[in-house]
C-alpha cells in the first residue's frame, strides 16, 4: 500500500534513478528534484528523508522555491 507521500518518489525512466516530484498548493507548476541515486531500499530511505524535509518546510511556510536547499549533494554513487 502506498501513501500520498510515497507518490512523491518515483524512478526516472531515462536515468533509472530516484526523483522527487511534487506540487505546492497555490503554485501552478510541478517541482522536480533528481537524486542521482539508484533505486535501492537504502536510497529510497535517503530520498524519503529529503521528501519529509521538503514537506515540513511547505507546512511551515518556509519552502525554498529555488530548490537549492533540497538538492542532493554529489558524492560516491550508491
mmCIF file as gemmi writes it, N, C-alpha and C atoms, coordinates in Angstrom:
data_model
loop_
_atom_site.group_PDB
_atom_site.id
_atom_site.type_symbol
_atom_site.label_atom_id
_atom_site.label_alt_id
_atom_site.label_comp_id
_atom_site.label_asym_id
_atom_site.label_entity_id
_atom_site.label_seq_id
_atom_site.pdbx_PDB_ins_code
_atom_site.Cartn_x
_atom_site.Cartn_y
_atom_site.Cartn_z
_atom_site.occupancy
_atom_site.B_iso_or_equiv
_atom_site.pdbx_formal_charge
_atom_site.auth_seq_id
_atom_site.auth_asym_id
_atom_site.pdbx_PDB_model_num
ATOM 1 N N . UNK Axp A 1 ? 0.846 -1.187 0 1 0 ? 1 A 1
ATOM 2 C CA . UNK Axp A 1 ? 0 0 0 1 0 ? 1 A 1
ATOM 3 C C . UNK Axp A 1 ? 0.885 1.242 0 1 0 ? 1 A 1
ATOM 4 N N . UNK Axp A 2 ? 0.64 2.151 -0.922 1 0 ? 2 A 1
ATOM 5 C CA . UNK Axp A 2 ? 1.412 3.379 -0.972 1 0 ? 2 A 1
ATOM 6 C C . UNK Axp A 2 ? 0.6 4.519 -0.4 1 0 ? 2 A 1
ATOM 7 N N . UNK Axp A 3 ? 1.29 5.41 0.279 1 0 ? 3 A 1
ATOM 8 C CA . UNK Axp A 3 ? 0.638 6.593 0.829 1 0 ? 3 A 1
ATOM 9 C C . UNK Axp A 3 ? 0.791 7.736 -0.148 1 0 ? 3 A 1
ATOM 10 N N . UNK Axp A 4 ? 0.096 8.839 0.115 1 0 ? 4 A 1
ATOM 11 C CA . UNK Axp A 4 ? 0.244 10.017 -0.736 1 0 ? 4 A 1
ATOM 12 C C . UNK Axp A 4 ? 1.677 10.507 -0.755 1 0 ? 4 A 1
ATOM 13 N N . UNK Axp A 5 ? 2.367 10.412 0.38 1 0 ? 5 A 1
ATOM 14 C CA . UNK Axp A 5 ? 3.753 10.868 0.445 1 0 ? 5 A 1
ATOM 15 C C . UNK Axp A 5 ? 4.646 10.027 -0.449 1 0 ? 5 A 1
ATOM 16 N N . UNK Axp A 6 ? 4.381 8.697 -0.553 1 0 ? 6 A 1
ATOM 17 C CA . UNK Axp A 6 ? 5.197 7.829 -1.404 1 0 ? 6 A 1
ATOM 18 C C . UNK Axp A 6 ? 5.04 8.192 -2.873 1 0 ? 6 A 1
ATOM 19 N N . UNK Axp A 7 ? 3.936 8.825 -3.231 1 0 ? 7 A 1
ATOM 20 C CA . UNK Axp A 7 ? 3.726 9.228 -4.62 1 0 ? 7 A 1
ATOM 21 C C . UNK Axp A 7 ? 4.695 10.33 -5.042 1 0 ? 7 A 1
ATOM 22 N N . UNK Axp A 8 ? 5.334 10.974 -4.094 1 0 ? 8 A 1
ATOM 23 C CA . UNK Axp A 8 ? 6.343 11.999 -4.404 1 0 ? 8 A 1
ATOM 24 C C . UNK Axp A 8 ? 7.575 11.365 -5.051 1 0 ? 8 A 1
ATOM 25 N N . UNK Axp A 9 ? 7.862 10.131 -4.705 1 0 ? 9 A 1
ATOM 26 C CA . UNK Axp A 9 ? 9.104 9.479 -5.113 1 0 ? 9 A 1
ATOM 27 C C . UNK Axp A 9 ? 8.822 8.537 -6.277 1 0 ? 9 A 1
ATOM 28 N N . UNK Axp A 10 ? 9.624 8.662 -7.332 1 0 ? 10 A 1
ATOM 29 C CA . UNK Axp A 10 ? 9.478 7.776 -8.483 1 0 ? 10 A 1
ATOM 30 C C . UNK Axp A 10 ? 10.849 7.528 -9.094 1 0 ? 10 A 1
ATOM 31 N N . UNK Axp A 11 ? 10.873 6.688 -10.113 1 0 ? 11 A 1
ATOM 32 C CA . UNK Axp A 11 ? 12.106 6.379 -10.822 1 0 ? 11 A 1
ATOM 33 C C . UNK Axp A 11 ? 12.027 7.044 -12.19 1 0 ? 11 A 1
ATOM 34 N N . UNK Axp A 12 ? 13.021 7.845 -12.506 1 0 ? 12 A 1
ATOM 35 C CA . UNK Axp A 12 ? 13.093 8.489 -13.818 1 0 ? 12 A 1
ATOM 36 C C . UNK Axp A 12 ? 13.364 7.4 -14.854 1 0 ? 12 A 1
ATOM 37 N N . UNK Axp A 13 ? 12.495 7.273 -15.834 1 0 ? 13 A 1
ATOM 38 C CA . UNK Axp A 13 ? 12.621 6.207 -16.84 1 0 ? 13 A 1
ATOM 39 C C . UNK Axp A 13 ? 13.866 6.363 -17.711 1 0 ? 13 A 1
ATOM 40 N N . UNK Axp A 14 ? 14.343 7.58 -17.868 1 0 ? 14 A 1
ATOM 41 C CA . UNK Axp A 14 ? 15.535 7.801 -18.7 1 0 ? 14 A 1
ATOM 42 C C . UNK Axp A 14 ? 16.818 7.439 -17.974 1 0 ? 14 A 1
ATOM 43 N N . UNK Axp A 15 ? 16.902 7.791 -16.692 1 0 ? 15 A 1
ATOM 44 C CA . UNK Axp A 15 ? 18.152 7.578 -15.947 1 0 ? 15 A 1
ATOM 45 C C . UNK Axp A 15 ? 18.08 6.393 -14.996 1 0 ? 15 A 1
ATOM 46 N N . UNK Axp A 16 ? 16.893 5.881 -14.733 1 0 ? 16 A 1
ATOM 47 C CA . UNK Axp A 16 ? 16.618 4.813 -13.749 1 0 ? 16 A 1
ATOM 48 C C . UNK Axp A 16 ? 17.07 5.188 -12.339 1 0 ? 16 A 1
ATOM 49 N N . UNK Axp A 17 ? 17.107 6.481 -12.042 1 0 ? 17 A 1
ATOM 50 C CA . UNK Axp A 17 ? 17.462 6.983 -10.708 1 0 ? 17 A 1
ATOM 51 C C . UNK Axp A 17 ? 16.223 7.545 -10.021 1 0 ? 17 A 1
ATOM 52 N N . UNK Axp A 18 ? 16.267 7.592 -8.705 1 0 ? 18 A 1
ATOM 53 C CA . UNK Axp A 18 ? 15.151 8.109 -7.918 1 0 ? 18 A 1
ATOM 54 C C . UNK Axp A 18 ? 15.014 9.623 -8.065 1 0 ? 18 A 1
ATOM 55 N N . UNK Axp A 19 ? 13.79 10.084 -8.155 1 0 ? 19 A 1
ATOM 56 C CA . UNK Axp A 19 ? 13.494 11.514 -8.235 1 0 ? 19 A 1
ATOM 57 C C . UNK Axp A 19 ? 12.341 11.838 -7.29 1 0 ? 19 A 1
ATOM 58 N N . UNK Axp A 20 ? 12.257 13.112 -6.934 1 0 ? 20 A 1
ATOM 59 C CA . UNK Axp A 20 ? 11.128 13.606 -6.146 1 0 ? 20 A 1
ATOM 60 C C . UNK Axp A 20 ? 10.354 14.573 -7.036 1 0 ? 20 A 1
ATOM 61 N N . UNK Axp A 21 ? 9.041 14.32 -7.169 1 0 ? 21 A 1
ATOM 62 C CA . UNK Axp A 21 ? 8.153 15.211 -7.926 1 0 ? 21 A 1
ATOM 63 C C . UNK Axp A 21 ? 7.009 15.589 -7.01 1 0 ? 21 A 1
ATOM 64 N N . UNK Axp A 22 ? 6.671 16.88 -7.008 1 0 ? 22 A 1
ATOM 65 C CA . UNK Axp A 22 ? 5.587 17.318 -6.129 1 0 ? 22 A 1
ATOM 66 C C . UNK Axp A 22 ? 5.068 18.672 -6.569 1 0 ? 22 A 1
ATOM 67 N N . UNK Axp A 23 ? 3.909 19.015 -6.067 1 0 ? 23 A 1
ATOM 68 C CA . UNK Axp A 23 ? 3.312 20.336 -6.292 1 0 ? 23 A 1
ATOM 69 C C . UNK Axp A 23 ? 3.136 21.007 -4.944 1 0 ? 23 A 1
ATOM 70 N N . UNK Axp A 24 ? 3.125 22.324 -4.968 1 0 ? 24 A 1
ATOM 71 C CA . UNK Axp A 24 ? 2.886 23.124 -3.772 1 0 ? 24 A 1
ATOM 72 C C . UNK Axp A 24 ? 1.58 23.874 -3.997 1 0 ? 24 A 1
ATOM 73 N N . UNK Axp A 25 ? 0.701 23.795 -3.017 1 0 ? 25 A 1
ATOM 74 C CA . UNK Axp A 25 ? -0.587 24.467 -3.136 1 0 ? 25 A 1
ATOM 75 C C . UNK Axp A 25 ? -0.38 25.955 -3.435 1 0 ? 25 A 1
ATOM 76 N N . UNK Axp A 26 ? -1.108 26.437 -4.424 1 0 ? 26 A 1
ATOM 77 C CA . UNK Axp A 26 ? -1.032 27.841 -4.791 1 0 ? 26 A 1
ATOM 78 C C . UNK Axp A 26 ? 0.024 28.14 -5.849 1 0 ? 26 A 1
ATOM 79 N N . UNK Axp A 27 ? 0.785 27.126 -6.247 1 0 ? 27 A 1
ATOM 80 C CA . UNK Axp A 27 ? 1.814 27.297 -7.279 1 0 ? 27 A 1
ATOM 81 C C . UNK Axp A 27 ? 1.412 26.44 -8.472 1 0 ? 27 A 1
ATOM 82 N N . UNK Axp A 28 ? 1.374 27.041 -9.64 1 0 ? 28 A 1
ATOM 83 C CA . UNK Axp A 28 ? 0.882 26.356 -10.823 1 0 ? 28 A 1
ATOM 84 C C . UNK Axp A 28 ? 2.013 25.677 -11.6 1 0 ? 28 A 1
ATOM 85 N N . UNK Axp A 29 ? 2.795 24.856 -10.917 1 0 ? 29 A 1
ATOM 86 C CA . UNK Axp A 29 ? 3.826 24.078 -11.597 1 0 ? 29 A 1
ATOM 87 C C . UNK Axp A 29 ? 4.216 22.9 -10.726 1 0 ? 29 A 1
ATOM 88 N N . UNK Axp A 30 ? 4.831 21.921 -11.358 1 0 ? 30 A 1
ATOM 89 C CA . UNK Axp A 30 ? 5.328 20.753 -10.641 1 0 ? 30 A 1
ATOM 90 C C . UNK Axp A 30 ? 6.821 20.939 -10.391 1 0 ? 30 A 1
ATOM 91 N N . UNK Axp A 31 ? 7.275 20.572 -9.207 1 0 ? 31 A 1
ATOM 92 C CA . UNK Axp A 31 ? 8.693 20.643 -8.867 1 0 ? 31 A 1
ATOM 93 C C . UNK Axp A 31 ? 9.326 19.272 -9.066 1 0 ? 31 A 1
ATOM 94 N N . UNK Axp A 32 ? 10.598 19.259 -9.427 1 0 ? 32 A 1
ATOM 95 C CA . UNK Axp A 32 ? 11.312 18.026 -9.747 1 0 ? 32 A 1
ATOM 96 C C . UNK Axp A 32 ? 12.721 18.129 -9.174 1 0 ? 32 A 1
ATOM 97 N N . UNK Axp A 33 ? 13.128 17.121 -8.402 1 0 ? 33 A 1
ATOM 98 C CA . UNK Axp A 33 ? 14.481 17.083 -7.853 1 0 ? 33 A 1
ATOM 99 C C . UNK Axp A 33 ? 15.061 15.707 -8.153 1 0 ? 33 A 1
ATOM 100 N N . UNK Axp A 34 ? 16.153 15.67 -8.892 1 0 ? 34 A 1
ATOM 101 C CA . UNK Axp A 34 ? 16.842 14.415 -9.192 1 0 ? 34 A 1
ATOM 102 C C . UNK Axp A 34 ? 17.772 14.076 -8.031 1 0 ? 34 A 1
ATOM 103 N N . UNK Axp A 35 ? 17.738 12.811 -7.625 1 0 ? 35 A 1
ATOM 104 C CA . UNK Axp A 35 ? 18.594 12.402 -6.509 1 0 ? 35 A 1
ATOM 105 C C . UNK Axp A 35 ? 19.957 11.905 -6.98 1 0 ? 35 A 1
ATOM 106 N N . UNK Axp A 36 ? 20.012 11.346 -8.177 1 0 ? 36 A 1
ATOM 107 C CA . UNK Axp A 36 ? 21.245 10.731 -8.647 1 0 ? 36 A 1
ATOM 108 C C . UNK Axp A 36 ? 21.495 9.37 -8.017 1 0 ? 36 A 1
ATOM 109 N N . UNK Axp A 37 ? 20.504 8.851 -7.278 1 0 ? 37 A 1
ATOM 110 C CA . UNK Axp A 37 ? 20.658 7.583 -6.561 1 0 ? 37 A 1
ATOM 111 C C . UNK Axp A 37 ? 19.877 6.467 -7.236 1 0 ? 37 A 1
ATOM 112 N N . UNK Axp A 38 ? 20.487 5.281 -7.295 1 0 ? 38 A 1
ATOM 113 C CA . UNK Axp A 38 ? 19.806 4.107 -7.831 1 0 ? 38 A 1
ATOM 114 C C . UNK Axp A 38 ? 18.661 3.722 -6.908 1 0 ? 38 A 1
ATOM 115 N N . UNK Axp A 39 ? 17.704 2.983 -7.458 1 0 ? 39 A 1
ATOM 116 C CA . UNK Axp A 39 ? 16.526 2.565 -6.703 1 0 ? 39 A 1
ATOM 117 C C . UNK Axp A 39 ? 16.852 1.343 -5.841 1 0 ? 39 A 1
ATOM 118 N N . UNK Axp A 40 ? 17.323 1.609 -4.608 1 0 ? 40 A 1
ATOM 119 C CA . UNK Axp A 40 ? 17.571 0.554 -3.629 1 0 ? 40 A 1
ATOM 120 C C . UNK Axp A 40 ? 16.806 0.902 -2.354 1 0 ? 40 A 1
ATOM 121 N N . UNK Axp A 41 ? 16.675 -0.06 -1.466 1 0 ? 41 A 1
ATOM 122 C CA . UNK Axp A 41 ? 15.953 0.174 -0.211 1 0 ? 41 A 1
ATOM 123 C C . UNK Axp A 41 ? 16.617 1.304 0.587 1 0 ? 41 A 1
ATOM 124 N N . UNK Axp A 42 ? 17.933 1.269 0.703 1 0 ? 42 A 1
ATOM 125 C CA . UNK Axp A 42 ? 18.668 2.299 1.454 1 0 ? 42 A 1
ATOM 126 C C . UNK Axp A 42 ? 18.496 3.678 0.815 1 0 ? 42 A 1
ATOM 127 N N . UNK Axp A 43 ? 18.619 3.74 -0.499 1 0 ? 43 A 1
ATOM 128 C CA . UNK Axp A 43 ? 18.494 5.022 -1.193 1 0 ? 43 A 1
ATOM 129 C C . UNK Axp A 43 ? 17.071 5.571 -1.129 1 0 ? 43 A 1
ATOM 130 N N . UNK Axp A 44 ? 16.074 4.699 -1.153 1 0 ? 44 A 1
ATOM 131 C CA . UNK Axp A 44 ? 14.694 5.167 -1 1 0 ? 44 A 1
ATOM 132 C C . UNK Axp A 44 ? 14.508 5.833 0.359 1 0 ? 44 A 1
ATOM 133 N N . UNK Axp A 45 ? 15.147 5.3 1.382 1 0 ? 45 A 1
ATOM 134 C CA . UNK Axp A 45 ? 15.048 5.908 2.709 1 0 ? 45 A 1
ATOM 135 C C . UNK Axp A 45 ? 15.713 7.289 2.711 1 0 ? 45 A 1
ATOM 136 N N . UNK Axp A 46 ? 16.846 7.412 2.047 1 0 ? 46 A 1
ATOM 137 C CA . UNK Axp A 46 ? 17.527 8.709 1.938 1 0 ? 46 A 1
ATOM 138 C C . UNK Axp A 46 ? 16.618 9.716 1.235 1 0 ? 46 A 1
ATOM 139 N N . UNK Axp A 47 ? 15.989 9.298 0.153 1 0 ? 47 A 1
ATOM 140 C CA . UNK Axp A 47 ? 15.098 10.187 -0.602 1 0 ? 47 A 1
ATOM 141 C C . UNK Axp A 47 ? 13.859 10.524 0.233 1 0 ? 47 A 1
ATOM 142 N N . UNK Axp A 48 ? 13.354 9.557 1.005 1 0 ? 48 A 1
ATOM 143 C CA . UNK Axp A 48 ? 12.199 9.829 1.883 1 0 ? 48 A 1
ATOM 144 C C . UNK Axp A 48 ? 12.536 10.902 2.917 1 0 ? 48 A 1
ATOM 145 N N . UNK Axp A 49 ? 13.742 10.867 3.456 1 0 ? 49 A 1
ATOM 146 C CA . UNK Axp A 49 ? 14.154 11.894 4.424 1 0 ? 49 A 1
ATOM 147 C C . UNK Axp A 49 ? 14.151 13.279 3.789 1 0 ? 49 A 1
ATOM 148 N N . UNK Axp A 50 ? 14.626 13.372 2.563 1 0 ? 50 A 1
ATOM 149 C CA . UNK Axp A 50 ? 14.619 14.655 1.842 1 0 ? 50 A 1
ATOM 150 C C . UNK Axp A 50 ? 13.175 15.081 1.584 1 0 ? 50 A 1
ATOM 151 N N . UNK Axp A 51 ? 12.335 14.133 1.17 1 0 ? 51 A 1
ATOM 152 C CA . UNK Axp A 51 ? 10.917 14.425 0.946 1 0 ? 51 A 1
ATOM 153 C C . UNK Axp A 51 ? 10.27 14.951 2.211 1 0 ? 51 A 1
ATOM 154 N N . UNK Axp A 52 ? 10.573 14.323 3.339 1 0 ? 52 A 1
ATOM 155 C CA . UNK Axp A 52 ? 9.997 14.761 4.614 1 0 ? 52 A 1
ATOM 156 C C . UNK Axp A 52 ? 10.445 16.178 4.97 1 0 ? 52 A 1
ATOM 157 N N . UNK Axp A 53 ? 11.707 16.511 4.689 1 0 ? 53 A 1
ATOM 158 C CA . UNK Axp A 53 ? 12.211 17.863 4.957 1 0 ? 53 A 1
ATOM 159 C C . UNK Axp A 53 ? 11.48 18.89 4.095 1 0 ? 53 A 1
ATOM 160 N N . UNK Axp A 54 ? 11.24 18.548 2.846 1 0 ? 54 A 1
ATOM 161 C CA . UNK Axp A 54 ? 10.518 19.445 1.944 1 0 ? 54 A 1
ATOM 162 C C . UNK Axp A 54 ? 9.079 19.633 2.429 1 0 ? 54 A 1
ATOM 163 N N . UNK Axp A 55 ? 8.42 18.533 2.771 1 0 ? 55 A 1
ATOM 164 C CA . UNK Axp A 55 ? 7.033 18.606 3.248 1 0 ? 55 A 1
ATOM 165 C C . UNK Axp A 55 ? 6.944 19.449 4.514 1 0 ? 55 A 1
ATOM 166 N N . UNK Axp A 56 ? 7.922 19.307 5.379 1 0 ? 56 A 1
ATOM 167 C CA . UNK Axp A 56 ? 7.95 20.097 6.607 1 0 ? 56 A 1
ATOM 168 C C . UNK Axp A 56 ? 8.098 21.58 6.294 1 0 ? 56 A 1
ATOM 169 N N . UNK Axp A 57 ? 9.004 21.918 5.386 1 0 ? 57 A 1
ATOM 170 C CA . UNK Axp A 57 ? 9.197 23.316 5.014 1 0 ? 57 A 1
ATOM 171 C C . UNK Axp A 57 ? 7.943 23.904 4.369 1 0 ? 57 A 1
ATOM 172 N N . UNK Axp A 58 ? 7.236 23.105 3.574 1 0 ? 58 A 1
ATOM 173 C CA . UNK Axp A 58 ? 5.982 23.579 2.975 1 0 ? 58 A 1
ATOM 174 C C . UNK Axp A 58 ? 4.975 23.876 4.073 1 0 ? 58 A 1
ATOM 175 N N . UNK Axp A 59 ? 4.843 22.954 5.019 1 0 ? 59 A 1
ATOM 176 C CA . UNK Axp A 59 ? 3.876 23.135 6.115 1 0 ? 59 A 1
ATOM 177 C C . UNK Axp A 59 ? 4.211 24.337 6.983 1 0 ? 59 A 1
ATOM 178 N N . UNK Axp A 60 ? 5.502 24.607 7.157 1 0 ? 60 A 1
ATOM 179 C CA . UNK Axp A 60 ? 5.943 25.725 7.991 1 0 ? 60 A 1
ATOM 180 C C . UNK Axp A 60 ? 6.074 27.03 7.211 1 0 ? 60 A 1
ATOM 181 N N . UNK Axp A 61 ? 5.657 26.991 5.94 1 0 ? 61 A 1
ATOM 182 C CA . UNK Axp A 61 ? 5.676 28.156 5.052 1 0 ? 61 A 1
ATOM 183 C C . UNK Axp A 61 ? 7.073 28.749 4.891 1 0 ? 61 A 1
ATOM 184 N N . UNK Axp A 62 ? 8.068 27.873 4.813 1 0 ? 62 A 1
ATOM 185 C CA . UNK Axp A 62 ? 9.436 28.337 4.557 1 0 ? 62 A 1
ATOM 186 C C . UNK Axp A 62 ? 10.066 27.568 3.386 1 0 ? 62 A 1
ATOM 187 N N . UNK Axp A 63 ? 9.22 27.131 2.465 1 0 ? 63 A 1
ATOM 188 C CA . UNK Axp A 63 ? 9.652 26.372 1.299 1 0 ? 63 A 1
ATOM 189 C C . UNK Axp A 63 ? 10.59 27.198 0.429 1 0 ? 63 A 1
ATOM 190 N N . UNK Axp A 64 ? 11.681 26.605 -0.004 1 0 ? 64 A 1
ATOM 191 C CA . UNK Axp A 64 ? 12.675 27.247 -0.87 1 0 ? 64 A 1
ATOM 192 C C . UNK Axp A 64 ? 12.283 26.98 -2.333 1 0 ? 64 A 1
ATOM 193 N N . UNK Axp A 65 ? 11.633 27.956 -2.957 1 0 ? 65 A 1
ATOM 194 C CA . UNK Axp A 65 ? 11.15 27.799 -4.328 1 0 ? 65 A 1
ATOM 195 C C . UNK Axp A 65 ? 12.275 27.631 -5.345 1 0 ? 65 A 1
ATOM 196 N N . UNK Axp A 66 ? 13.496 27.984 -4.981 1 0 ? 66 A 1
ATOM 197 C CA . UNK Axp A 66 ? 14.627 27.776 -5.885 1 0 ? 66 A 1
ATOM 198 C C . UNK Axp A 66 ? 15.088 26.327 -5.867 1 0 ? 66 A 1
ATOM 199 N N . UNK Axp A 67 ? 14.694 25.584 -4.852 1 0 ? 67 A 1
ATOM 200 C CA . UNK Axp A 67 ? 15.064 24.184 -4.621 1 0 ? 67 A 1
ATOM 201 C C . UNK Axp A 67 ? 16.537 23.999 -4.266 1 0 ? 67 A 1
ATOM 202 N N . UNK Axp A 68 ? 17.282 25.08 -4.146 1 0 ? 68 A 1
ATOM 203 C CA . UNK Axp A 68 ? 18.719 24.982 -3.847 1 0 ? 68 A 1
ATOM 204 C C . UNK Axp A 68 ? 19.001 24.227 -2.55 1 0 ? 68 A 1
ATOM 205 N N . UNK Axp A 69 ? 18.201 24.443 -1.534 1 0 ? 69 A 1
ATOM 206 C CA . UNK Axp A 69 ? 18.472 23.808 -0.246 1 0 ? 69 A 1
ATOM 207 C C . UNK Axp A 69 ? 18.044 22.337 -0.205 1 0 ? 69 A 1
ATOM 208 N N . UNK Axp A 70 ? 17.393 21.861 -1.253 1 0 ? 70 A 1
ATOM 209 C CA . UNK Axp A 70 ? 16.924 20.476 -1.274 1 0 ? 70 A 1
ATOM 210 C C . UNK Axp A 70 ? 17.723 19.583 -2.228 1 0 ? 70 A 1
ATOM 211 N N . UNK Axp A 71 ? 18.703 20.147 -2.897 1 0 ? 71 A 1
ATOM 212 C CA . UNK Axp A 71 ? 19.478 19.359 -3.851 1 0 ? 71 A 1
ATOM 213 C C . UNK Axp A 71 ? 20.298 18.292 -3.146 1 0 ? 71 A 1
ATOM 214 N N . UNK Axp A 72 ? 20.426 17.157 -3.781 1 0 ? 72 A 1
ATOM 215 C CA . UNK Axp A 72 ? 21.279 16.086 -3.262 1 0 ? 72 A 1
ATOM 216 C C . UNK Axp A 72 ? 22.731 16.45 -3.55 1 0 ? 72 A 1
ATOM 217 N N . UNK Axp A 73 ? 23.575 16.227 -2.582 1 0 ? 73 A 1
ATOM 218 C CA . UNK Axp A 73 ? 24.989 16.57 -2.724 1 0 ? 73 A 1
ATOM 219 C C . UNK Axp A 73 ? 25.72 15.476 -3.497 1 0 ? 73 A 1
ATOM 220 N N . UNK Axp A 74 ? 26.585 15.87 -4.435 1 0 ? 74 A 1
ATOM 221 C CA . UNK Axp A 74 ? 27.339 14.853 -5.169 1 0 ? 74 A 1
ATOM 222 C C . UNK Axp A 74 ? 28.276 14.113 -4.228 1 0 ? 74 A 1
ATOM 223 N N . UNK Axp A 75 ? 28.455 12.879 -4.515 1 0 ? 75 A 1
ATOM 224 C CA . UNK Axp A 75 ? 29.349 12.055 -3.699 1 0 ? 75 A 1
ATOM 225 C C . UNK Axp A 75 ? 29.462 10.691 -4.322 1 0 ? 75 A 1
ATOM 226 N N . UNK Axp A 76 ? 29.881 9.739 -3.548 1 0 ? 76 A 1
ATOM 227 C CA . UNK Axp A 76 ? 30.032 8.386 -4.039 1 0 ? 76 A 1
ATOM 228 C C . UNK Axp A 76 ? 28.661 7.848 -4.443 1 0 ? 76 A 1
ATOM 229 N N . UNK Axp A 77 ? 28.563 7.329 -5.673 1 0 ? 77 A 1
ATOM 230 C CA . UNK Axp A 77 ? 27.307 6.772 -6.147 1 0 ? 77 A 1
ATOM 231 C C . UNK Axp A 77 ? 26.984 5.496 -5.4 1 0 ? 77 A 1
ATOM 232 N N . UNK Axp A 78 ? 25.744 5.352 -5.026 1 0 ? 78 A 1
ATOM 233 C CA . UNK Axp A 78 ? 25.312 4.174 -4.281 1 0 ? 78 A 1
ATOM 234 C C . UNK Axp A 78 ? 24.552 3.246 -5.184 1 0 ? 78 A 1
